[in-house]
Amino acid sequence: MFQLSIVKDTVAVHPSQFGLPPQQAVTNELNKKYANRVLHDVGLCICVFDLSEVSEGRVRYGDGCLWYKVVFRMVVFRPFPSEVILARVKSSDEDGIRLSVGFFDDIYVPLVYLPEPTAFDSKERAHFWLPGSESTSAHELLDSPLTDRMYIDAGDVVRVRVESDDFHDDEPGPPKAHEGVQQVQENRRPPYTITCSMAEQGLGPTSWWQNAGVETMEEG
Amino acid sequence: MEVLNQRSALLSNYEVLSLLKELESDHLAKTKTAHRIKKEEEAAGLPPKHQAPPDDVCENLRTVEVEAIQYLSADYQPTGSQSEEGIAQLTRTLGQWDLTKAEKLQIVNLAPTEPVELYVIVEELEDRFGDKMDDILNAVKSSLKEPPPTVNGTTEGQPTEETMQVETTTYTEYTEEYTEQWDYDANEVVFDDTGEGAGIEGDLDVDDD
C-alpha cells in the first residue's frame, strides 16, 4: 500500500534555517511542502524517504533564501488495484460504506461491491449481509430475523480489495457572479478516492472469517 | 515539481512503520534537547536568546506521522509480531514458489495464517499451489515472533510485550537495497508518547513567566 516515488523539485531554505545541516534543512522544507498532501496521479504523500541528488544552494536576486534543486524519494500511500488492505468502517449510508485507515479516509465501498445479498438497515445505520438467503428485494431482506443478519457496523475492521482509485483536481475557477449574487460553490470532490470491494469470499469484517474453514471457500 | 518515477519501488508496511517511528523518536529527542537547553540558559540567568525551534514542527508531517503509526501498529495489523529478520527469512522462503511480487508483498503485509486469508491474496490459489498452501502458511507463521493476538484467529499463545521484540538489528537481505540511506536503529524505536505533551506544556509555562 506504500510505494516510493522519485520527485524532482526546487526548494528554498530560509536564512533562519542556515544553522542546520543542509540535508536536514532541505528535508524539512520538502516535508513541509508535501507531507499529508495528495499529489495528482501519484498518491498521498507521507514523508521524504531520502535525498538522491541535491545541487549546490544558490542565492537569487531578491531574497536571502538558498535555493536547492533536489531529486528525492518519497513515501507515498497508493494501494495498487487488486491489493487487499485492512481498514476500519467509518460510516455507512444508503449509497455504501465509507472506510478509514486513520491517516486517509476517502475510501468507499459502493453498493455493487457489497456481498450479495445485502440491505441497508436505516434504524441501525448499517448494512447487513444475509448469507445463503434467496431473497433479493430490500423488503424481503428487512423482514428477515435479526439473528441471521451479519451487520457491518461502524468501527469494524474489514478486509477489502482495492478496485480502482480516482484523482480529481478541482481548480477553484474564477468567481462566478450570477446576476450580481455570488454563487455558492458546489461541494468539492475529494482529491483522491479509493473504491474498494467486499464482494468476495474472505473479504468483509475480519471477524466473519476468523474460524471459517476451507470447505466454505471451495464452494465459493 | 516533476515526478520522475511514480512508483520506483514498493514498501512493506513494516518498513514504513520503522521509518515513521524513527522520525517520531528523532523529533521527540530534538524537542527534549531544545527544552533542556532553554532551561539551562534560564537557570544561568542568560537573557532569553531568540532561537527558533531547531526545525519548526511541520503540522502536516506530525499529523500524518502519528496517524499512520497508529494505523500500522494497531492490534489488527501483524506488524506487532513482525521483525526484520523474520520478514527477510519469509521473503527468502517465499522465493521458492512462483508468487508474483505483489502477492509476496501482501503476504508480508497481512501475514495470513489462515487459508481464507491466503485465498484472498493469491489468485487461483487452488490451481497454482493446491498442495503447497500449508507450506506457505507455515512459512508465514514461523516468521512471526509470537502468534498474532486474537484477530487472525489463532488463539494459542497470549500477547506478549512488544517492546521486547526488537532487540538486535542486523541488516538483512530484504532491506539491503535501502539500508545505505536508512540507518535503522532498533533502540531508537522505543519512544515515550507521554513525554511530548508534558514537554510542550512545560514550555508554555516558561513562556508565560
Chai-1 contact restraints between the chains, C-beta under 6 A:
chainA,res_idxA,chainB,res_idxB,connection_type,confidence,min_distance_angstrom,max_distance_angstrom,comment,restraint_id
A,F2,B,L11,contact,1.0,0.0,6.0,A-B,restraint_1
A,F2,B,V16,contact,1.0,0.0,6.0,A-B,restraint_2
A,Q3,B,R7,contact,1.0,0.0,6.0,A-B,restraint_3
A,Q3,B,L10,contact,1.0,0.0,6.0,A-B,restraint_4
A,L4,B,S8,contact,1.0,0.0,6.0,A-B,restraint_5
A,L4,B,A9,contact,1.0,0.0,6.0,A-B,restraint_6
A,S5,B,Q6,contact,1.0,0.0,6.0,A-B,restraint_7
A,I6,B,L4,contact,1.0,0.0,6.0,A-B,restraint_8
A,I6,B,N5,contact,1.0,0.0,6.0,A-B,restraint_9
A,I6,B,S8,contact,1.0,0.0,6.0,A-B,restraint_10
A,V7,B,V3,contact,1.0,0.0,6.0,A-B,restraint_11
A,K8,B,E2,contact,1.0,0.0,6.0,A-B,restraint_12
A,K8,B,L4,contact,1.0,0.0,6.0,A-B,restraint_13
A,D9,B,M1,contact,1.0,0.0,6.0,A-B,restraint_14
A,S16,B,A52,contact,1.0,0.0,6.0,A-B,restraint_15
A,N28,B,D55,contact,1.0,0.0,6.0,A-B,restraint_16
A,N31,B,C58,contact,1.0,0.0,6.0,A-B,restraint_17
A,N31,B,L61,contact,1.0,0.0,6.0,A-B,restraint_18
A,K32,B,C58,contact,1.0,0.0,6.0,A-B,restraint_19
A,A35,B,N60,contact,1.0,0.0,6.0,A-B,restraint_20
A,A35,B,L61,contact,1.0,0.0,6.0,A-B,restraint_21
A,A35,B,V64,contact,1.0,0.0,6.0,A-B,restraint_22
A,N36,B,N60,contact,1.0,0.0,6.0,A-B,restraint_23
A,N36,B,T63,contact,1.0,0.0,6.0,A-B,restraint_24
A,N36,B,V64,contact,1.0,0.0,6.0,A-B,restraint_25
A,V42,B,V3,contact,1.0,0.0,6.0,A-B,restraint_26
A,V42,B,Q6,contact,1.0,0.0,6.0,A-B,restraint_27
A,I46,B,V64,contact,1.0,0.0,6.0,A-B,restraint_28
A,C47,B,L61,contact,1.0,0.0,6.0,A-B,restraint_29
A,D50,B,Q181,contact,1.0,0.0,6.0,A-B,restraint_30
A,V75,B,V16,contact,1.0,0.0,6.0,A-B,restraint_31
A,V84,B,Q106,contact,1.0,0.0,6.0,A-B,restraint_32
A,V84,B,V120,contact,1.0,0.0,6.0,A-B,restraint_33
A,V84,B,I121,contact,1.0,0.0,6.0,A-B,restraint_34
A,L86,B,Y76,contact,1.0,0.0,6.0,A-B,restraint_35
A,V101,B,Y71,contact,1.0,0.0,6.0,A-B,restraint_36
A,G102,B,E67,contact,1.0,0.0,6.0,A-B,restraint_37
A,G102,B,Q70,contact,1.0,0.0,6.0,A-B,restraint_38
A,G102,B,Y71,contact,1.0,0.0,6.0,A-B,restraint_39
A,F103,B,V64,contact,1.0,0.0,6.0,A-B,restraint_40
A,F103,B,E67,contact,1.0,0.0,6.0,A-B,restraint_41
A,F103,B,A68,contact,1.0,0.0,6.0,A-B,restraint_42
A,V157,B,Y76,contact,1.0,0.0,6.0,A-B,restraint_43
A,G202,B,V116,contact,1.0,0.0,6.0,A-B,restraint_44
A,G202,B,Y119,contact,1.0,0.0,6.0,A-B,restraint_45
A,G202,B,V120,contact,1.0,0.0,6.0,A-B,restraint_46
A,W209,B,V116,contact,1.0,0.0,6.0,A-B,restraint_47
A,Q210,B,G153,contact,1.0,0.0,6.0,A-B,restraint_48
A,N211,B,G153,contact,1.0,0.0,6.0,A-B,restraint_49
A,A212,B,V116,contact,1.0,0.0,6.0,A-B,restraint_50
A,V214,B,P115,contact,1.0,0.0,6.0,A-B,restraint_51
A,M217,B,Y119,contact,1.0,0.0,6.0,A-B,restraint_52
